[in-house]
Every structure is written in structure tokens, then in C-alpha cells.
Amino acid sequence: AEMEKASGELEFETAALYRDRLAALSAIQSQQGINPRTVEEADVFAIHQEGGYSCVEVFFFRTGQNWGNRAYFPKAEKSFTPEEVLSSFLAQFYDDKPPPKLILLSHEIEESALLADALSVKAGSKVEVSVPKRGEKKELIGHALTNAREALGRKLADTATQSRLLEGMVTTLGLPHTPKRIEVYDNSHIQGTNAVGAMIVAGPDGFMKNQYRKFNIKSEGLTPGDDYGMMREVLERRFKRLVKPPEGEAAKDG
């Protein structure tokens, strides 16, 4: 409530402080008292949908202990059901990691048998995929669902704050429409050596960390510590396709 109040009053730094406290408390809560007696090795998946967004919370249990959890926010059409989003998410989740012996789900998915077979082949041993109905395994799903709801609530609060910031930019800068992508550039060096440039990206949902990019400054003859020269190289490399069109097009225009 305090986070939403601060956000509504445009006190974004205060709202962010409350958000981080909530996240820290959730992390502590999620790891206390959740060391199951009957589950030795499992991944627990729970999905919650709200406001057109989906959150998949994953708990990792190994040797009968909670090894942590993480919230994921897969992009999907708003018309997709929780089962459809979860199925698509699971199809990719184990591409780069070994599956456990047991996978517990909050929702029944159509391809659960096929998924179990594919993961069994990948693991070299039997992998079970199930939706628990009772007992301790059902309680684990309940914990994961609670975390999914809380994580998505924080995500929606952040998104609302971001939307207000972008709307403020439209008014302040007299923009024709709300920006969908904002790129910020900076460069750095160590007393003129090891020069690098960096680009961070933000959008309607906040920072887009998978779009970040680093540039190693390569210009020869650049005066050490020439920030303008370094920035020129970074921007030219970033927008080289606009600065220098393909040869065929250049020939046509020529």
C-alpha cells in the first residue's frame, strides 16, 4: 500500500525502496520452512496471470533442501491461458540445464506426457511431470503460487510507474507519442586506455537488459580521454545502417 501511495504521488525513489523491501522479504519468506520431507529432487512451477501479464515462479529443490526460487515473466498474447503459457515456457526452460527427477506444475498441460518423455531422454533417467492434488507437494505449489502473485504485483506496480514516467516525458518534451524504446549511451576509460562504450535500453515495461550492448572503442588516432570522439564511434557503429546504406542502394541513389 505504501509503495502504491508513493508511486501515485510521483515519489518514485521511495516507491522503489518499498518495492525492494518487499522483494527481500519475499525472498526470505520463500526460503524459510520450505524444506520438504517427501521431495528429494524437484522443480516446482506455478503460474499466475493478471493485467495481461504472466508470472511463472520456479522453486528448485535438491537433496531435500530449497535451493532458491526465481520469477520469470514470459511474453505471451493476452488471450493465452495459463496452461498455454506454462506449456510454452516449459518447452524451452530445460534447453540449457539438466532436468530433475520430478517436475511439479500448478496447472495441467496437454503435452505433459510428451514433455516427460523428452526430458527423460535428455536426463538419461525417468523424469516425472505431475500436478499434485494433495499433501506436501500440493503445499509446495501453494507456496510457489503465492510468490508468483506477489512477484507479478510488484511487476505491475513497476509497469504503472514506468507508464507515468513515459507520459511525463511526452508532456515535458512535447513528443507526438509515448516512446516505445529509449536508448542511453555512455563511455568510460582508465586514464585514456581500455576505452569502452555502453548502451542501456528502456521501454514501457522498464529496463530491457537483454538489449544492453557494450562497445570496445577501436578508433585509431583517437586522443586518449576524448569522450566526444568515443561517443561518435559508438553512435556511428550503432546506427551504421542508417549512416551508410547498403552498396546497392547507394548506387541507385547515386
DOBAKE-817357 format. One record per residue (C-alpha): x, y, z; residue number from 1; residue in one letter. Coordinates in steps of 0.5 Angstrom, whole numbers, padded with zeros to 4 digits, always signed. Example, Ala and Ser with C-alpha at 12.3 -4.5 7.8 and 13.67 -1.06 7.14 Angstrom:
2
+-------+-------+-------+-----+---------+
!  east ! north !    up ! num ! residuo !
+-------+-------+-------+-----+---------+
! +0025 ! -0009 ! +0016 !   1 !       A !
! +0027 ! -0002 ! +0014 !   2 !       S !
+-------+-------+-------+-----+---------+
This chain:
254
+-------+-------+-------+-----+---------+
!  east ! north !    up ! num ! residuo !
+-------+-------+-------+-----+---------+
! +0000 ! +0000 ! +0000 !   1 !       A !
! +0006 ! +0005 ! +0002 !   2 !       E !
! +0009 ! +0003 ! -0005 !   3 !       M !
! +0003 ! +0005 ! -0009 !   4 !       E !
! +0002 ! +0011 ! -0005 !   5 !       K !
! +0009 ! +0014 ! -0006 !   6 !       A !
! +0008 ! +0012 ! -0014 !   7 !       S !
! +0002 ! +0015 ! -0014 !   8 !       G !
! +0005 ! +0022 ! -0011 !   9 !       E !
! +0011 ! +0021 ! -0016 !  10 !       L !
! +0016 ! +0019 ! -0011 !  11 !       E !
! +0019 ! +0014 ! -0015 !  12 !       F !
! +0025 ! +0013 ! -0011 !  13 !       E !
! +0021 ! +0012 ! -0004 !  14 !       T !
! +0017 ! +0007 ! -0008 !  15 !       A !
! +0023 ! +0003 ! -0011 !  16 !       A !
! +0025 ! +0003 ! -0004 !  17 !       L !
! +0019 ! +0000 ! -0001 !  18 !       Y !
! +0019 ! -0005 ! -0008 !  19 !       R !
! +0026 ! -0007 ! -0006 !  20 !       D !
! +0024 ! -0009 ! +0001 !  21 !       R !
! +0018 ! -0013 ! -0001 !  22 !       L !
! +0023 ! -0017 ! -0005 !  23 !       A !
! +0028 ! -0018 ! +0000 !  24 !       A !
! +0022 ! -0020 ! +0005 !  25 !       L !
! +0019 ! -0025 ! +0000 !  26 !       S !
! +0026 ! -0028 ! -0002 !  27 !       A !
! +0027 ! -0029 ! +0006 !  28 !       I !
! +0020 ! -0032 ! +0007 !  29 !       Q !
! +0020 ! -0037 ! +0001 !  30 !       S !
! +0027 ! -0040 ! +0003 !  31 !       Q !
! +0024 ! -0041 ! +0011 !  32 !       Q !
! +0020 ! -0047 ! +0013 !  33 !       G !
! +0020 ! -0050 ! +0006 !  34 !       I !
! +0025 ! -0056 ! +0006 !  35 !       N !
! +0020 ! -0062 ! +0004 !  36 !       P !
! +0021 ! -0068 ! +0008 !  37 !       R !
! +0018 ! -0072 ! +0002 !  38 !       T !
! +0021 ! -0069 ! -0004 !  39 !       V !
! +0029 ! -0070 ! -0005 !  40 !       E !
! +0030 ! -0067 ! -0012 !  41 !       E !
! +0024 ! -0063 ! -0016 !  42 !       A !
! +0023 ! -0056 ! -0019 !  43 !       D !
! +0016 ! -0053 ! -0018 !  44 !       V !
! +0013 ! -0049 ! -0023 !  45 !       F !
! +0007 ! -0044 ! -0021 !  46 !       A !
! +0004 ! -0039 ! -0026 !  47 !       I !
! -0001 ! -0033 ! -0024 !  48 !       H !
! -0004 ! -0028 ! -0029 !  49 !       Q !
! -0006 ! -0021 ! -0028 !  50 !       E !
! -0007 ! -0015 ! -0032 !  51 !       G !
! -0005 ! -0018 ! -0039 !  52 !       G !
! +0002 ! -0021 ! -0036 !  53 !       Y !
! +0004 ! -0028 ! -0033 !  54 !       S !
! +0009 ! -0029 ! -0028 !  55 !       C !
! +0012 ! -0036 ! -0027 !  56 !       V !
! +0015 ! -0038 ! -0021 !  57 !       E !
! +0020 ! -0043 ! -0020 !  58 !       V !
! +0023 ! -0047 ! -0014 !  59 !       F !
! +0029 ! -0051 ! -0014 !  60 !       F !
! +0029 ! -0057 ! -0009 !  61 !       F !
! +0036 ! -0061 ! -0009 !  62 !       R !
! +0038 ! -0066 ! -0003 !  63 !       T !
! +0031 ! -0065 ! +0000 !  64 !       G !
! +0033 ! -0057 ! +0001 !  65 !       Q !
! +0030 ! -0051 ! -0002 !  66 !       N !
! +0036 ! -0048 ! -0007 !  67 !       W !
! +0032 ! -0042 ! -0008 !  68 !       G !
! +0027 ! -0039 ! -0013 !  69 !       N !
! +0026 ! -0034 ! -0019 !  70 !       R !
! +0020 ! -0031 ! -0022 !  71 !       A !
! +0020 ! -0031 ! -0030 !  72 !       Y !
! +0015 ! -0026 ! -0034 !  73 !       F !
! +0015 ! -0030 ! -0041 !  74 !       P !
! +0012 ! -0025 ! -0046 !  75 !       K !
! +0005 ! -0028 ! -0049 !  76 !       A !
! -0001 ! -0026 ! -0052 !  77 !       E !
! -0006 ! -0024 ! -0047 !  78 !       K !
! -0011 ! -0029 ! -0050 !  79 !       S !
! -0007 ! -0035 ! -0048 !  80 !       F !
! -0009 ! -0039 ! -0042 !  81 !       T !
! -0004 ! -0040 ! -0036 !  82 !       P !
! -0004 ! -0047 ! -0039 !  83 !       E !
! -0002 ! -0045 ! -0046 !  84 !       E !
! +0004 ! -0040 ! -0043 !  85 !       V !
! +0006 ! -0045 ! -0038 !  86 !       L !
! +0007 ! -0051 ! -0043 !  87 !       S !
! +0011 ! -0046 ! -0048 !  88 !       S !
! +0015 ! -0044 ! -0042 !  89 !       F !
! +0017 ! -0051 ! -0040 !  90 !       L !
! +0019 ! -0053 ! -0047 !  91 !       A !
! +0024 ! -0048 ! -0047 !  92 !       Q !
! +0026 ! -0048 ! -0040 !  93 !       F !
! +0031 ! -0054 ! -0040 !  94 !       Y !
! +0035 ! -0053 ! -0046 !  95 !       D !
! +0041 ! -0051 ! -0042 !  96 !       D !
! +0040 ! -0054 ! -0036 !  97 !       K !
! +0039 ! -0061 ! -0034 !  98 !       P !
! +0032 ! -0063 ! -0031 !  99 !       P !
! +0031 ! -0066 ! -0024 ! 100 !       P !
! +0027 ! -0073 ! -0023 ! 101 !       K !
! +0021 ! -0069 ! -0021 ! 102 !       L !
! +0017 ! -0063 ! -0024 ! 103 !       I !
! +0011 ! -0061 ! -0020 ! 104 !       L !
! +0006 ! -0056 ! -0024 ! 105 !       L !
! +0001 ! -0051 ! -0022 ! 106 !       S !
! -0004 ! -0053 ! -0028 ! 107 !       H !
! -0005 ! -0059 ! -0032 ! 108 !       E !
! -0002 ! -0058 ! -0039 ! 109 !       I !
! -0004 ! -0062 ! -0045 ! 110 !       E !
! +0003 ! -0064 ! -0047 ! 111 !       E !
! +0006 ! -0067 ! -0040 ! 112 !       S !
! +0007 ! -0074 ! -0042 ! 113 !       A !
! +0011 ! -0072 ! -0048 ! 114 !       L !
! +0015 ! -0067 ! -0044 ! 115 !       L !
! +0016 ! -0072 ! -0039 ! 116 !       A !
! +0019 ! -0077 ! -0045 ! 117 !       D !
! +0023 ! -0072 ! -0048 ! 118 !       A !
! +0026 ! -0070 ! -0041 ! 119 !       L !
! +0027 ! -0077 ! -0039 ! 120 !       S !
! +0031 ! -0078 ! -0046 ! 121 !       V !
! +0035 ! -0071 ! -0044 ! 122 !       K !
! +0037 ! -0073 ! -0037 ! 123 !       A !
! +0038 ! -0081 ! -0038 ! 124 !       G !
! +0033 ! -0083 ! -0033 ! 125 !       S !
! +0026 ! -0082 ! -0031 ! 126 !       K !
! +0023 ! -0075 ! -0031 ! 127 !       V !
! +0016 ! -0075 ! -0028 ! 128 !       E !
! +0012 ! -0069 ! -0029 ! 129 !       V !
! +0005 ! -0068 ! -0025 ! 130 !       S !
! +0000 ! -0063 ! -0022 ! 131 !       V !
! +0000 ! -0065 ! -0014 ! 132 !       P !
! -0007 ! -0066 ! -0011 ! 133 !       K !
! -0006 ! -0066 ! -0004 ! 134 !       R !
! +0000 ! -0067 ! +0001 ! 135 !       G !
! +0006 ! -0064 ! +0002 ! 136 !       E !
! +0007 ! -0063 ! -0006 ! 137 !       K !
! +0001 ! -0059 ! -0006 ! 138 !       K !
! +0003 ! -0054 ! -0001 ! 139 !       E !
! +0010 ! -0053 ! -0005 ! 140 !       L !
! +0005 ! -0051 ! -0011 ! 141 !       I !
! +0001 ! -0046 ! -0006 ! 142 !       G !
! +0008 ! -0043 ! -0004 ! 143 !       H !
! +0010 ! -0042 ! -0011 ! 144 !       A !
! +0003 ! -0039 ! -0013 ! 145 !       L !
! +0004 ! -0034 ! -0007 ! 146 !       T !
! +0011 ! -0032 ! -0009 ! 147 !       N !
! +0008 ! -0031 ! -0017 ! 148 !       A !
! +0002 ! -0027 ! -0015 ! 149 !       R !
! +0007 ! -0022 ! -0010 ! 150 !       E !
! +0012 ! -0022 ! -0016 ! 151 !       A !
! +0007 ! -0020 ! -0021 ! 152 !       L !
! +0004 ! -0015 ! -0017 ! 153 !       G !
! +0011 ! -0012 ! -0016 ! 154 !       R !
! +0012 ! -0012 ! -0024 ! 155 !       K !
! +0005 ! -0009 ! -0025 ! 156 !       L !
! +0007 ! -0003 ! -0020 ! 157 !       A !
! +0013 ! -0002 ! -0023 ! 158 !       D !
! +0010 ! -0002 ! -0030 ! 159 !       T !
! +0005 ! +0003 ! -0028 ! 160 !       A !
! +0010 ! +0007 ! -0025 ! 161 !       T !
! +0014 ! +0007 ! -0032 ! 162 !       Q !
! +0008 ! +0009 ! -0036 ! 163 !       S !
! +0007 ! +0015 ! -0032 ! 164 !       R !
! +0014 ! +0017 ! -0033 ! 165 !       L !
! +0014 ! +0016 ! -0040 ! 166 !       L !
! +0007 ! +0020 ! -0040 ! 167 !       E !
! +0011 ! +0025 ! -0037 ! 168 !       G !
! +0017 ! +0025 ! -0042 ! 169 !       M !
! +0011 ! +0026 ! -0047 ! 170 !       V !
! +0009 ! +0033 ! -0044 ! 171 !       T !
! +0016 ! +0036 ! -0042 ! 172 !       T !
! +0019 ! +0035 ! -0049 ! 173 !       L !
! +0013 ! +0036 ! -0053 ! 174 !       G !
! +0013 ! +0029 ! -0056 ! 175 !       L !
! +0008 ! +0027 ! -0061 ! 176 !       P !
! +0007 ! +0020 ! -0058 ! 177 !       H !
! +0010 ! +0016 ! -0052 ! 178 !       T !
! +0017 ! +0013 ! -0053 ! 179 !       P !
! +0017 ! +0005 ! -0054 ! 180 !       K !
! +0024 ! +0005 ! -0054 ! 181 !       R !
! +0029 ! +0009 ! -0050 ! 182 !       I !
! +0037 ! +0008 ! -0051 ! 183 !       E !
! +0042 ! +0011 ! -0046 ! 184 !       V !
! +0049 ! +0012 ! -0048 ! 185 !       Y !
! +0056 ! +0013 ! -0044 ! 186 !       D !
! +0063 ! +0011 ! -0045 ! 187 !       N !
! +0069 ! +0010 ! -0040 ! 188 !       S !
! +0076 ! +0009 ! -0040 ! 189 !       H !
! +0082 ! +0008 ! -0035 ! 190 !       I !
! +0087 ! +0015 ! -0036 ! 191 !       Q !
! +0085 ! +0014 ! -0043 ! 192 !       G !
! +0086 ! +0007 ! -0044 ! 193 !       T !
! +0082 ! +0001 ! -0044 ! 194 !       N !
! +0076 ! +0005 ! -0047 ! 195 !       A !
! +0069 ! +0002 ! -0048 ! 196 !       V !
! +0062 ! +0005 ! -0049 ! 197 !       G !
! +0056 ! +0002 ! -0047 ! 198 !       A !
! +0048 ! +0003 ! -0049 ! 199 !       M !
! +0042 ! +0001 ! -0044 ! 200 !       I !
! +0035 ! +0001 ! -0046 ! 201 !       V !
! +0029 ! +0002 ! -0043 ! 202 !       A !
! +0021 ! +0001 ! -0045 ! 203 !       G !
! +0014 ! +0001 ! -0043 ! 204 !       P !
! +0016 ! -0005 ! -0038 ! 205 !       D !
! +0022 ! -0002 ! -0035 ! 206 !       G !
! +0029 ! -0003 ! -0037 ! 207 !       F !
! +0031 ! -0008 ! -0042 ! 208 !       M !
! +0037 ! -0012 ! -0040 ! 209 !       K !
! +0037 ! -0017 ! -0046 ! 210 !       N !
! +0038 ! -0011 ! -0051 ! 211 !       Q !
! +0044 ! -0008 ! -0047 ! 212 !       Y !
! +0050 ! -0007 ! -0051 ! 213 !       R !
! +0058 ! -0006 ! -0050 ! 214 !       K !
! +0063 ! -0003 ! -0055 ! 215 !       F !
! +0070 ! -0003 ! -0055 ! 216 !       N !
! +0073 ! +0003 ! -0057 ! 217 !       I !
! +0077 ! +0002 ! -0064 ! 218 !       K !
! +0079 ! +0008 ! -0067 ! 219 !       S !
! +0086 ! +0009 ! -0069 ! 220 !       E !
! +0089 ! +0016 ! -0067 ! 221 !       G !
! +0084 ! +0018 ! -0062 ! 222 !       L !
! +0086 ! +0022 ! -0057 ! 223 !       T !
! +0086 ! +0019 ! -0050 ! 224 !       P !
! +0081 ! +0021 ! -0046 ! 225 !       G !
! +0077 ! +0024 ! -0052 ! 226 !       D !
! +0070 ! +0023 ! -0049 ! 227 !       D !
! +0067 ! +0026 ! -0056 ! 228 !       Y !
! +0071 ! +0022 ! -0060 ! 229 !       G !
! +0069 ! +0016 ! -0057 ! 230 !       M !
! +0062 ! +0017 ! -0057 ! 231 !       M !
! +0062 ! +0019 ! -0064 ! 232 !       R !
! +0065 ! +0012 ! -0065 ! 233 !       E !
! +0059 ! +0009 ! -0061 ! 234 !       V !
! +0054 ! +0012 ! -0064 ! 235 !       L !
! +0056 ! +0011 ! -0071 ! 236 !       E !
! +0057 ! +0004 ! -0070 ! 237 !       R !
! +0050 ! +0003 ! -0067 ! 238 !       R !
! +0047 ! +0007 ! -0073 ! 239 !       F !
! +0052 ! +0005 ! -0078 ! 240 !       K !
! +0046 ! +0002 ! -0083 ! 241 !       R !
! +0043 ! +0009 ! -0083 ! 242 !       L !
! +0049 ! +0013 ! -0084 ! 243 !       V !
! +0052 ! +0008 ! -0089 ! 244 !       K !
! +0046 ! +0005 ! -0093 ! 245 !       P !
! +0048 ! -0002 ! -0097 ! 246 !       P !
! +0052 ! -0001 ! -0103 ! 247 !       E !
! +0047 ! -0003 ! -0108 ! 248 !       G !
! +0042 ! +0003 ! -0105 ! 249 !       E !
! +0048 ! +0008 ! -0105 ! 250 !       A !
! +0049 ! +0006 ! -0112 ! 251 !       A !
! +0042 ! +0007 ! -0114 ! 252 !       K !
! +0041 ! +0014 ! -0110 ! 253 !       D !
! +0048 ! +0016 ! -0114 ! 254 !       G !
+-------+-------+-------+-----+---------+
